Structures are given as C-alpha cells and as structure tokens.
Amino acid sequence: MSGLRLGAVWITALALWIGALSLMMWLWVDDELAPALLSGAAVALLLIAAFAATISIEPTRPRVLAESSLATVAIVIGVAMAVNGLTFGLFLILIGAQVAALGIAGLVRQHITDRRRGG
C-alpha cells in the first residue's frame, strides 16, 4: 500500500463511517449528545489512524503464531455467556465461567506446547 500500514487504512475507514453516521445524526436528531459522542469517536479514530500510520515497529525476531485457536474462541464465548447471565440468571454466569476457564486452560496448554517446540 505504498508505505501506508493496512491497520491505519482500516481505522481511517472506520473513522469515516462513524463520521458519516454522526453527520446524519446531526441532521436528523434533535438531541445533541449522541451526535457529539459519535463525532468525538470519529476524531479520536482519525488521531489513532494517524499515529498508526507514522509509527515503525521492527520485530526483533520472527514469531511463530498459530493459524487458529479454539481456546480463544472458547474464552470469548464463555465471557459472552457470563455477561448474558447477568440478565438470565446465575446458572448462565457459572456455565460461562466454566467455558472461559476451559478456554484459558487450552491457551495455557497451547503456550506450553509452543514453548516446547521452540516457537
């Protein structure tokens, strides 16, 4: 992308999208709080994109990363279940905590296996 980081491009696109939404809200909503918050978020994202475009990160050594991780998905699903449990009851919080704990155990196992391989 001619020297521009891909992350900065995506963040800029998100900032433009949020800016367009805030413009529509400024035009059609009588309340000023929601459009002001969206406008502030768009400006903050543009600043983050500018920072991401200017920094240079040089890796000290190559990292070996897994292609995919079921453990990470288990953690996210467990946390989502636990948060939904705030509405539906304690049973769902406990089930979500167990799923998240299973995911954390999977990440620890994956990390130990990667270390033994020399990754």
The first five atom37 places (N, CA, C, CB, O) and aatype in JSON, in Angstrom:
{
  "aatype": [12, 15, 7, 10, 1, 10, 7, 0, 19, 17, 9, 16, 0, 10, 0, 10, 17, 9, 7, 0, 10, 15, 10, 12, 12, 17, 10, 17, 19, 3, 3, 6, 10, 0, 14, 0, 10, 10, 15, 7, 0, 0, 19, 0, 10, 10, 10, 9, 0, 0, 13, 0, 0, 16, 9, 15, 9, 6, 14, 16, 1, 14, 1, 19, 10, 0, 6, 15, 15, 10, 0, 16, 19, 0, 9, 19, 9, 7, 19, 0, 12, 0, 19, 2, 7, 10, 16, 13, 7, 10, 13, 10, 9, 10, 9, 7, 0, 5, 19, 0, 0, 10, 7, 9, 0, 7, 10, 19, 1, 5, 8, 9, 16, 3, 1, 1, 1, 7, 7],
  "atom_mask": [
    [1, 1, 1, 1, 1],
    [1, 1, 1, 1, 1],
    [1, 1, 1, 0, 1],
    [1, 1, 1, 1, 1],
    [1, 1, 1, 1, 1],
    [1, 1, 1, 1, 1],
    [1, 1, 1, 0, 1],
    [1, 1, 1, 1, 1],
    [1, 1, 1, 1, 1],
    [1, 1, 1, 1, 1],
    [1, 1, 1, 1, 1],
    [1, 1, 1, 1, 1],
    [1, 1, 1, 1, 1],
    [1, 1, 1, 1, 1],
    [1, 1, 1, 1, 1],
    [1, 1, 1, 1, 1],
    [1, 1, 1, 1, 1],
    [1, 1, 1, 1, 1],
    [1, 1, 1, 0, 1],
    [1, 1, 1, 1, 1],
    [1, 1, 1, 1, 1],
    [1, 1, 1, 1, 1],
    [1, 1, 1, 1, 1],
    [1, 1, 1, 1, 1],
    [1, 1, 1, 1, 1],
    [1, 1, 1, 1, 1],
    [1, 1, 1, 1, 1],
    [1, 1, 1, 1, 1],
    [1, 1, 1, 1, 1],
    [1, 1, 1, 1, 1],
    [1, 1, 1, 1, 1],
    [1, 1, 1, 1, 1],
    [1, 1, 1, 1, 1],
    [1, 1, 1, 1, 1],
    [1, 1, 1, 1, 1],
    [1, 1, 1, 1, 1],
    [1, 1, 1, 1, 1],
    [1, 1, 1, 1, 1],
    [1, 1, 1, 1, 1],
    [1, 1, 1, 0, 1],
    [1, 1, 1, 1, 1],
    [1, 1, 1, 1, 1],
    [1, 1, 1, 1, 1],
    [1, 1, 1, 1, 1],
    [1, 1, 1, 1, 1],
    [1, 1, 1, 1, 1],
    [1, 1, 1, 1, 1],
    [1, 1, 1, 1, 1],
    [1, 1, 1, 1, 1],
    [1, 1, 1, 1, 1],
    [1, 1, 1, 1, 1],
    [1, 1, 1, 1, 1],
    [1, 1, 1, 1, 1],
    [1, 1, 1, 1, 1],
    [1, 1, 1, 1, 1],
    [1, 1, 1, 1, 1],
    [1, 1, 1, 1, 1],
    [1, 1, 1, 1, 1],
    [1, 1, 1, 1, 1],
    [1, 1, 1, 1, 1],
    [1, 1, 1, 1, 1],
    [1, 1, 1, 1, 1],
    [1, 1, 1, 1, 1],
    [1, 1, 1, 1, 1],
    [1, 1, 1, 1, 1],
    [1, 1, 1, 1, 1],
    [1, 1, 1, 1, 1],
    [1, 1, 1, 1, 1],
    [1, 1, 1, 1, 1],
    [1, 1, 1, 1, 1],
    [1, 1, 1, 1, 1],
    [1, 1, 1, 1, 1],
    [1, 1, 1, 1, 1],
    [1, 1, 1, 1, 1],
    [1, 1, 1, 1, 1],
    [1, 1, 1, 1, 1],
    [1, 1, 1, 1, 1],
    [1, 1, 1, 0, 1],
    [1, 1, 1, 1, 1],
    [1, 1, 1, 1, 1],
    [1, 1, 1, 1, 1],
    [1, 1, 1, 1, 1],
    [1, 1, 1, 1, 1],
    [1, 1, 1, 1, 1],
    [1, 1, 1, 0, 1],
    [1, 1, 1, 1, 1],
    [1, 1, 1, 1, 1],
    [1, 1, 1, 1, 1],
    [1, 1, 1, 0, 1],
    [1, 1, 1, 1, 1],
    [1, 1, 1, 1, 1],
    [1, 1, 1, 1, 1],
    [1, 1, 1, 1, 1],
    [1, 1, 1, 1, 1],
    [1, 1, 1, 1, 1],
    [1, 1, 1, 0, 1],
    [1, 1, 1, 1, 1],
    [1, 1, 1, 1, 1],
    [1, 1, 1, 1, 1],
    [1, 1, 1, 1, 1],
    [1, 1, 1, 1, 1],
    [1, 1, 1, 1, 1],
    [1, 1, 1, 0, 1],
    [1, 1, 1, 1, 1],
    [1, 1, 1, 1, 1],
    [1, 1, 1, 0, 1],
    [1, 1, 1, 1, 1],
    [1, 1, 1, 1, 1],
    [1, 1, 1, 1, 1],
    [1, 1, 1, 1, 1],
    [1, 1, 1, 1, 1],
    [1, 1, 1, 1, 1],
    [1, 1, 1, 1, 1],
    [1, 1, 1, 1, 1],
    [1, 1, 1, 1, 1],
    [1, 1, 1, 1, 1],
    [1, 1, 1, 1, 1],
    [1, 1, 1, 0, 1],
    [1, 1, 1, 0, 1]
  ],
  "atom_positions": [
    [[0.82, -1.19, 0.0], [0.0, 0.0, 0.0], [0.86, 1.25, 0.0], [-0.93, 0.0, 1.2], [0.52, 2.26, 0.62]],
    [[1.98, 1.19, -0.69], [2.88, 2.33, -0.85], [3.27, 2.96, 0.48], [2.23, 3.38, -1.74], [3.17, 4.17, 0.66]],
    [[3.7, 2.12, 1.4], [4.23, 2.64, 2.65], [3.2, 2.89, 3.73], [0.0, 0.0, 0.0], [3.56, 3.17, 4.87]],
    [[1.93, 2.8, 3.41], [0.9, 3.05, 4.41], [0.49, 1.73, 5.04], [-0.34, 3.77, 3.79], [0.25, 0.75, 4.34]],
    [[0.41, 1.71, 6.33], [0.07, 0.48, 7.04], [-1.4, 0.14, 6.82], [0.36, 0.62, 8.54], [-2.26, 1.01, 6.78]],
    [[-1.66, -1.15, 6.68], [-3.01, -1.63, 6.44], [-3.92, -1.33, 7.63], [-3.0, -3.12, 6.15], [-5.1, -1.01, 7.43]],
    [[-3.41, -1.42, 8.84], [-4.21, -1.12, 10.02], [-4.68, 0.33, 10.03], [0.0, 0.0, 0.0], [-5.81, 0.62, 10.41]],
    [[-3.81, 1.24, 9.62], [-4.18, 2.65, 9.58], [-5.28, 2.9, 8.56], [-2.96, 3.51, 9.25], [-6.15, 3.75, 8.76]],
    [[-5.25, 2.15, 7.46], [-6.29, 2.3, 6.44], [-7.64, 1.84, 7.0], [-5.92, 1.49, 5.17], [-8.65, 2.51, 6.8]],
    [[-7.65, 0.69, 7.69], [-8.91, 0.19, 8.26], [-9.44, 1.12, 9.34], [-8.71, -1.21, 8.83], [-10.65, 1.36, 9.41]],
    [[-8.56, 1.65, 10.18], [-9.01, 2.57, 11.22], [-9.56, 3.85, 10.61], [-7.86, 2.9, 12.2], [-10.55, 4.39, 11.09]],
    [[-8.93, 4.34, 9.54], [-9.42, 5.52, 8.85], [-10.79, 5.26, 8.23], [-8.43, 5.96, 7.77], [-11.68, 6.12, 8.28]],
    [[-10.97, 4.08, 7.65], [-12.27, 3.74, 7.08], [-13.35, 3.69, 8.16], [-12.2, 2.39, 6.34], [-14.46, 4.16, 7.94]],
    [[-13.02, 3.14, 9.3], [-13.98, 3.12, 10.41], [-14.29, 4.53, 10.89], [-13.44, 2.28, 11.56], [-15.44, 4.83, 11.22]],
    [[-13.28, 5.39, 10.95], [-13.49, 6.78, 11.37], [-14.4, 7.51, 10.38], [-12.15, 7.52, 11.49], [-15.26, 8.29, 10.79]],
    [[-14.21, 7.26, 9.1], [-15.08, 7.9, 8.1], [-16.51, 7.4, 8.21], [-14.53, 7.65, 6.68], [-17.46, 8.17, 8.05]],
    [[-16.68, 6.1, 8.47], [-18.02, 5.54, 8.63], [-18.72, 6.15, 9.84], [-17.95, 4.01, 8.77], [-19.87, 6.56, 9.75]],
    [[-18.02, 6.22, 10.96], [-18.61, 6.81, 12.17], [-18.86, 8.3, 11.95], [-17.69, 6.59, 13.39], [-19.85, 8.84, 12.45]],
    [[-17.98, 8.97, 11.22], [-18.2, 10.38, 10.92], [-19.44, 10.59, 10.06], [0.0, 0.0, 0.0], [-20.18, 11.55, 10.27]],
    [[-19.66, 9.7, 9.1], [-20.87, 9.8, 8.28], [-22.13, 9.56, 9.11], [-20.82, 8.8, 7.11], [-23.14, 10.24, 8.94]],
    [[-22.07, 8.6, 10.01], [-23.21, 8.35, 10.9], [-23.47, 9.55, 11.81], [-22.97, 7.1, 11.75], [-24.63, 9.92, 12.05]],
    [[-22.41, 10.16, 12.32], [-22.61, 11.32, 13.18], [-23.17, 12.5, 12.39], [-21.3, 11.72, 13.86], [-23.96, 13.28, 12.92]],
    [[-22.76, 12.65, 11.12], [-23.32, 13.72, 10.29], [-24.82, 13.53, 10.09], [-22.61, 13.77, 8.92], [-25.6, 14.48, 10.17]],
    [[-25.22, 12.27, 9.82], [-26.65, 12.01, 9.68], [-27.4, 12.29, 10.97], [-26.89, 10.56, 9.25], [-28.52, 12.81, 10.95]],
    [[-26.8, 11.96, 12.09], [-27.46, 12.23, 13.37], [-27.55, 13.72, 13.65], [-26.73, 11.53, 14.5], [-28.54, 14.18, 14.21]],
    [[-26.53, 14.48, 13.27], [-26.58, 15.93, 13.46], [-27.74, 16.53, 12.65], [-25.24, 16.59, 13.04], [-28.38, 17.49, 13.08]],
    [[-28.0, 15.94, 11.47], [-29.05, 16.48, 10.61], [-30.45, 16.08, 11.05], [-28.83, 16.04, 9.2], [-31.39, 16.87, 10.89]],
    [[-30.62, 14.89, 11.62], [-31.97, 14.38, 11.83], [-32.39, 14.21, 13.29], [-32.1, 13.1, 11.16], [-33.57, 13.94, 13.55]],
    [[-31.49, 14.37, 14.22], [-31.84, 14.15, 15.62], [-31.81, 15.48, 16.36], [-30.87, 13.13, 16.29], [-30.93, 16.3, 16.15]],
    [[-32.8, 15.67, 17.23], [-32.86, 16.92, 17.99], [-31.87, 16.94, 19.15], [-34.26, 17.14, 18.52], [-31.37, 18.0, 19.54]],
    [[-31.58, 15.77, 19.7], [-30.65, 15.67, 20.82], [-29.23, 15.91, 20.32], [-30.75, 14.28, 21.51], [-28.89, 15.52, 19.2]],
    [[-28.4, 16.54, 21.12], [-27.03, 16.84, 20.7], [-25.99, 15.9, 21.29], [-26.69, 18.24, 21.08], [-24.85, 15.89, 20.83]],
    [[-26.36, 15.11, 22.29], [-25.38, 14.28, 22.96], [-24.87, 13.14, 22.07], [-25.96, 13.72, 24.22], [-23.66, 12.95, 21.93]],
    [[-25.78, 12.37, 21.48], [-25.37, 11.22, 20.67], [-24.52, 11.63, 19.46], [-26.59, 10.46, 20.2], [-23.49, 11.0, 19.22]],
    [[-24.9, 12.65, 18.7], [-24.04, 13.04, 17.58], [-22.69, 13.58, 18.04], [-24.74, 14.09, 16.73], [-21.67, 13.37, 17.37]],
    [[-22.67, 14.26, 19.18], [-21.4, 14.77, 19.69], [-20.48, 13.62, 20.09], [-21.64, 15.7, 20.88], [-19.27, 13.68, 19.84]],
    [[-21.04, 12.59, 20.71], [-20.23, 11.44, 21.09], [-19.69, 10.71, 19.86], [-21.05, 10.48, 21.95], [-18.53, 10.31, 19.84]],
    [[-20.53, 10.55, 18.83], [-20.06, 9.9, 17.61], [-18.99, 10.74, 16.9], [-21.23, 9.65, 16.67], [-18.03, 10.2, 16.37]],
    [[-19.16, 12.05, 16.9], [-18.17, 12.92, 16.28], [-16.84, 12.84, 17.02], [-18.66, 14.38, 16.25], [-15.78, 12.8, 16.4]],
    [[-16.91, 12.81, 18.35], [-15.69, 12.66, 19.14], [-14.99, 11.34, 18.88], [0.0, 0.0, 0.0], [-13.77, 11.28, 18.82]],
    [[-15.78, 10.27, 18.72], [-15.21, 8.96, 18.43], [-14.54, 8.97, 17.05], [-16.29, 7.86, 18.49], [-13.47, 8.39, 16.88]],
    [[-15.15, 9.64, 16.08], [-14.56, 9.71, 14.73], [-13.24, 10.48, 14.76], [-15.54, 10.38, 13.75], [-12.28, 10.08, 14.11]],
    [[-13.21, 11.56, 15.5], [-11.97, 12.35, 15.59], [-10.89, 11.54, 16.31], [-12.22, 13.68, 16.33], [-9.73, 11.55, 15.89]],
    [[-11.27, 10.85, 17.38], [-10.3, 10.03, 18.1], [-9.75, 8.92, 17.21], [-10.94, 9.42, 19.36], [-8.56, 8.63, 17.25]],
    [[-10.61, 8.29, 16.41], [-10.15, 7.25, 15.5], [-9.22, 7.81, 14.43], [-11.33, 6.56, 14.85], [-8.25, 7.15, 14.04]],
    [[-9.49, 9.0, 13.95], [-8.58, 9.62, 12.98], [-7.21, 9.88, 13.59], [-9.17, 10.92, 12.44], [-6.19, 9.7, 12.93]],
    [[-7.18, 10.3, 14.86], [-5.9, 10.52, 15.53], [-5.15, 9.2, 15.73], [-6.13, 11.2, 16.9], [-3.94, 9.13, 15.55]],
    [[-5.89, 8.15, 16.08], [-5.26, 6.83, 16.24], [-4.73, 6.34, 14.9], [-6.27, 5.81, 16.82], [-3.65, 5.75, 14.84]],
    [[-5.48, 6.57, 13.82], [-5.02, 6.15, 12.49], [-3.77, 6.91, 12.08], [-6.13, 6.37, 11.45], [-2.86, 6.33, 11.48]],
    [[-3.71, 8.19, 12.4], [-2.51, 8.97, 12.07], [-1.31, 8.46, 12.85], [-2.74, 10.46, 12.37], [-0.21, 8.38, 12.32]],
    [[-1.53, 8.11, 14.11], [-0.45, 7.56, 14.91], [-0.01, 6.2, 14.36], [-0.88, 7.42, 16.38], [1.19, 5.92, 14.26]],
    [[-0.98, 5.36, 13.99], [-0.65, 4.03, 13.47], [0.08, 4.12, 12.13], [-1.93, 3.19, 13.31], [0.88, 3.24, 11.81]],
    [[-0.18, 5.15, 11.36], [0.49, 5.3, 10.06], [1.92, 5.79, 10.22], [-0.29, 6.26, 9.17], [2.75, 5.56, 9.34]],
    [[2.22, 6.46, 11.32], [3.56, 7.06, 11.45], [4.54, 6.21, 12.24], [3.44, 8.39, 12.1], [5.75, 6.38, 12.1]],
    [[4.05, 5.29, 13.08], [5.0, 4.51, 13.88], [5.65, 3.43, 13.03], [4.29, 3.88, 15.1], [5.09, 2.96, 12.05]],
    [[6.83, 3.07, 13.43], [7.52, 1.96, 12.75], [7.9, 0.93, 13.8], [8.79, 2.47, 11.96], [8.62, 1.23, 14.76]],
    [[7.41, -0.27, 13.59], [7.7, -1.35, 14.52], [8.55, -2.37, 13.78], [6.38, -1.99, 15.08], [8.12, -2.95, 12.79]],
    [[9.74, -2.57, 14.27], [10.64, -3.53, 13.68], [10.73, -4.74, 14.61], [12.05, -2.9, 13.42], [11.19, -4.61, 15.74]],
    [[10.31, -5.9, 14.16], [10.37, -7.07, 15.04], [11.82, -7.48, 15.29], [9.59, -8.24, 14.43], [12.66, -7.45, 14.39]],
    [[12.09, -7.85, 16.55], [13.45, -8.26, 16.89], [13.73, -9.68, 16.41], [13.68, -8.16, 18.39], [14.86, -10.0, 16.02]],
    [[12.72, -10.54, 16.45], [12.87, -11.9, 15.95], [11.54, -12.36, 15.39], [13.36, -12.86, 17.07], [10.49, -11.87, 15.8]],
    [[11.57, -13.29, 14.47], [10.3, -13.76, 13.91], [9.51, -14.54, 14.96], [10.54, -14.64, 12.67], [10.07, -15.3, 15.75]],
    [[8.2, -14.34, 14.96], [7.32, -15.03, 15.89], [6.54, -16.1, 15.16], [6.37, -14.05, 16.59], [6.12, -15.91, 14.02]],
    [[6.36, -17.2, 15.83], [5.56, -18.29, 15.27], [4.19, -18.22, 15.93], [6.25, -19.7, 15.49], [4.07, -18.41, 17.14]],
    [[3.17, -17.95, 15.13], [1.81, -17.86, 15.65], [0.98, -18.98, 15.08], [1.19, -16.5, 15.3], [1.18, -19.43, 13.95]],
    [[0.03, -19.42, 15.88], [-0.87, -20.47, 15.43], [-1.8, -19.93, 14.36], [-1.67, -21.05, 16.61], [-2.16, -18.75, 14.37]],
    [[-2.19, -20.78, 13.44], [-3.14, -20.38, 12.4], [-4.5, -20.06, 13.0], [-3.27, -21.49, 11.33], [-5.15, -19.09, 12.61]],
    [[-4.93, -20.88, 13.95], [-6.21, -20.64, 14.61], [-6.12, -21.21, 16.01], [-7.4, -21.26, 13.82], [-5.25, -22.03, 16.31]],
    [[-7.03, -20.77, 16.87], [-7.02, -21.22, 18.25], [-8.45, -21.39, 18.73], [-6.24, -20.24, 19.16], [-9.18, -20.41, 18.88]],
    [[-8.84, -22.61, 18.97], [-10.17, -22.89, 19.5], [-10.28, -22.38, 20.93], [-10.47, -24.39, 19.45], [-11.37, -22.02, 21.38]],
    [[-9.16, -22.35, 21.65], [-9.18, -21.88, 23.03], [-9.59, -20.41, 23.12], [-7.8, -22.07, 23.68], [-10.33, -20.03, 24.03]],
    [[-9.14, -19.6, 22.19], [-9.52, -18.18, 22.18], [-11.02, -18.03, 21.94], [-8.73, -17.42, 21.12], [-11.67, -17.19, 22.56]],
    [[-11.54, -18.81, 21.05], [-12.98, -18.77, 20.77], [-13.76, -19.21, 22.01], [-13.34, -19.67, 19.57], [-14.81, -18.63, 22.31]],
    [[-13.26, -20.22, 22.72], [-13.94, -20.69, 23.93], [-13.95, -19.59, 25.0], [-13.25, -21.95, 24.47], [-14.95, -19.44, 25.7]],
    [[-12.88, -18.85, 25.13], [-12.84, -17.75, 26.11], [-13.87, -16.69, 25.76], [-11.43, -17.12, 26.18], [-14.61, -16.23, 26.63]],
    [[-13.93, -16.31, 24.51], [-14.87, -15.27, 24.09], [-16.32, -15.72, 24.29], [-14.63, -14.89, 22.62], [-17.15, -14.96, 24.77]],
    [[-16.61, -16.96, 23.92], [-17.97, -17.47, 24.09], [-18.31, -17.57, 25.57], [-18.14, -18.84, 23.41], [-19.43, -17.26, 25.97]],
    [[-17.36, -17.99, 26.4], [-17.6, -18.08, 27.83], [-17.87, -16.73, 28.46], [0.0, 0.0, 0.0], [-18.77, -16.6, 29.3]],
    [[-17.1, -15.73, 28.07], [-17.33, -14.38, 28.61], [-18.69, -13.85, 28.15], [-16.21, -13.41, 28.17], [-19.42, -13.23, 28.93]],
    [[-19.04, -14.09, 26.89], [-20.35, -13.64, 26.39], [-21.48, -14.35, 27.14], [-20.47, -13.91, 24.88], [-22.5, -13.72, 27.45]],
    [[-21.32, -15.63, 27.42], [-22.34, -16.35, 28.18], [-22.46, -15.79, 29.59], [-22.02, -17.86, 28.23], [-23.56, -15.63, 30.1]],
    [[-21.33, -15.5, 30.22], [-21.36, -14.96, 31.58], [-22.01, -13.58, 31.62], [-19.94, -14.88, 32.14], [-22.76, -13.28, 32.55]],
    [[-21.74, -12.76, 30.63], [-22.38, -11.44, 30.58], [-23.88, -11.57, 30.35], [-21.74, -10.57, 29.48], [-24.67, -10.84, 30.94]],
    [[-24.28, -12.5, 29.49], [-25.71, -12.75, 29.3], [-26.34, -13.29, 30.57], [-25.92, -13.73, 28.15], [-27.54, -13.1, 30.8]],
    [[-25.55, -13.96, 31.39], [-26.05, -14.47, 32.66], [-26.46, -13.37, 33.62], [0.0, 0.0, 0.0], [-27.24, -13.63, 34.54]],
    [[-25.96, -12.16, 33.43], [-26.4, -11.05, 34.26], [-27.89, -10.79, 34.08], [-25.6, -9.79, 33.93], [-28.55, -10.3, 34.99]],
    [[-28.41, -11.13, 32.92], [-29.83, -10.97, 32.65], [-30.6, -12.24, 32.94], [-30.05, -10.54, 31.22], [-31.69, -12.2, 33.51]],
    [[-30.05, -13.39, 32.54], [-30.81, -14.63, 32.6], [-30.65, -15.41, 33.89], [-30.42, -15.5, 31.46], [-31.49, -16.27, 34.19]],
    [[-29.63, -15.16, 34.65], [-29.51, -15.84, 35.93], [-28.12, -16.38, 36.21], [0.0, 0.0, 0.0], [-27.24, -16.41, 35.34]],
    [[-27.96, -16.81, 37.46], [-26.67, -17.28, 37.95], [-26.19, -18.53, 37.21], [-26.75, -17.57, 39.42], [-24.99, -18.7, 37.01]],
    [[-27.11, -19.39, 36.81], [-26.71, -20.62, 36.14], [-25.91, -20.33, 34.87], [-27.94, -21.46, 35.79], [-24.94, -21.03, 34.58]],
    [[-26.31, -19.31, 34.12], [-25.6, -18.99, 32.89], [-24.26, -18.33, 33.17], [-26.46, -18.08, 32.01], [-23.3, -18.52, 32.42]],
    [[-24.17, -17.58, 34.25], [-22.89, -17.0, 34.64], [-21.9, -18.12, 34.97], [-23.06, -16.05, 35.86], [-20.74, -18.07, 34.56]],
    [[-22.37, -19.12, 35.71], [-21.49, -20.22, 36.09], [-21.07, -21.06, 34.88], [-22.18, -21.1, 37.13], [-19.91, -21.47, 34.78]],
    [[-22.0, -21.32, 33.98], [-21.65, -22.07, 32.77], [-20.66, -21.28, 31.92], [-22.93, -22.4, 31.95], [-19.7, -21.85, 31.41]],
    [[-20.88, -19.98, 31.78], [-19.96, -19.14, 31.02], [-18.58, -19.1, 31.64], [0.0, 0.0, 0.0], [-17.57, -19.09, 30.94]],
    [[-18.53, -19.06, 32.98], [-17.23, -19.07, 33.66], [-16.5, -20.38, 33.42], [-17.42, -18.84, 35.17], [-15.28, -20.4, 33.26]],
    [[-17.24, -21.48, 33.4], [-16.61, -22.78, 33.13], [-16.08, -22.85, 31.71], [-17.6, -23.91, 33.38], [-14.98, -23.37, 31.48]],
    [[-16.84, -22.35, 30.76], [-16.38, -22.36, 29.36], [-15.14, -21.47, 29.21], [-17.5, -21.89, 28.41], [-14.2, -21.84, 28.51]],
    [[-15.15, -20.31, 29.86], [-13.99, -19.42, 29.8], [-12.78, -20.06, 30.47], [-14.31, -18.07, 30.45], [-11.66, -19.93, 29.97]],
    [[-12.99, -20.74, 31.59], [-11.87, -21.42, 32.26], [-11.31, -22.53, 31.38], [-12.33, -22.0, 33.61], [-10.1, -22.73, 31.34]],
    [[-12.17, -23.24, 30.68], [-11.72, -24.26, 29.75], [-10.88, -23.64, 28.63], [-12.93, -25.02, 29.15], [-9.86, -24.2, 28.23]],
    [[-11.3, -22.49, 28.14], [-10.52, -21.8, 27.11], [-9.18, -21.32, 27.62], [0.0, 0.0, 0.0], [-8.18, -21.4, 26.9]],
    [[-9.14, -20.83, 28.86], [-7.86, -20.39, 29.44], [-6.93, -21.57, 29.6], [-8.09, -19.69, 30.79], [-5.73, -21.46, 29.33]],
    [[-7.47, -22.7, 30.05], [-6.64, -23.9, 30.17], [-6.11, -24.33, 28.8], [-7.44, -25.06, 30.82], [-4.96, -24.76, 28.69]],
    [[-6.92, -24.21, 27.78], [-6.47, -24.53, 26.43], [-5.37, -23.61, 25.95], [0.0, 0.0, 0.0], [-4.43, -24.05, 25.29]],
    [[-5.48, -22.31, 26.27], [-4.42, -21.38, 25.89], [-3.12, -21.68, 26.61], [-4.84, -19.95, 26.18], [-2.05, -21.59, 26.02]],
    [[-3.22, -22.04, 27.89], [-2.01, -22.39, 28.64], [-1.36, -23.63, 28.03], [-2.33, -22.63, 30.13], [-0.14, -23.67, 27.85]],
    [[-2.16, -24.63, 27.7], [-1.64, -25.85, 27.08], [-0.99, -25.53, 25.73], [-2.76, -26.9, 26.91], [0.07, -26.06, 25.4]],
    [[-1.65, -24.67, 24.97], [-1.11, -24.29, 23.66], [0.21, -23.54, 23.82], [-2.12, -23.42, 22.89], [1.14, -23.75, 23.05]],
    [[0.29, -22.66, 24.81], [1.52, -21.9, 25.05], [2.66, -22.83, 25.47], [1.28, -20.83, 26.13], [3.79, -22.67, 25.01]],
    [[2.37, -23.8, 26.33], [3.4, -24.74, 26.77], [3.88, -25.59, 25.59], [2.87, -25.65, 27.9], [5.07, -25.84, 25.45]],
    [[2.95, -26.03, 24.75], [3.32, -26.82, 23.58], [4.17, -26.02, 22.61], [2.07, -27.34, 22.87], [5.13, -26.54, 22.05]],
    [[3.82, -24.76, 22.41], [4.62, -23.9, 21.51], [6.02, -23.68, 22.07], [3.93, -22.55, 21.3], [6.99, -23.65, 21.3]],
    [[6.14, -23.51, 23.38], [7.45, -23.32, 24.0], [8.32, -24.57, 23.85], [7.29, -22.97, 25.49], [9.52, -24.47, 23.61]],
    [[7.7, -25.73, 23.98], [8.48, -26.98, 23.85], [8.96, -27.17, 22.42], [7.63, -28.19, 24.29], [10.03, -27.73, 22.2]],
    [[8.18, -26.72, 21.46], [8.58, -26.83, 20.05], [9.66, -25.84, 19.69], [7.39, -26.63, 19.15], [10.34, -25.99, 18.67]],
    [[9.83, -24.81, 20.52], [10.84, -23.8, 20.23], [10.29, -22.59, 19.53], [0.0, 0.0, 0.0], [11.04, -21.86, 18.88]],
    [[8.96, -22.36, 19.63], [8.31, -21.25, 18.95], [8.25, -20.01, 19.68], [0.0, 0.0, 0.0], [7.71, -19.02, 19.18]]
  ]
}
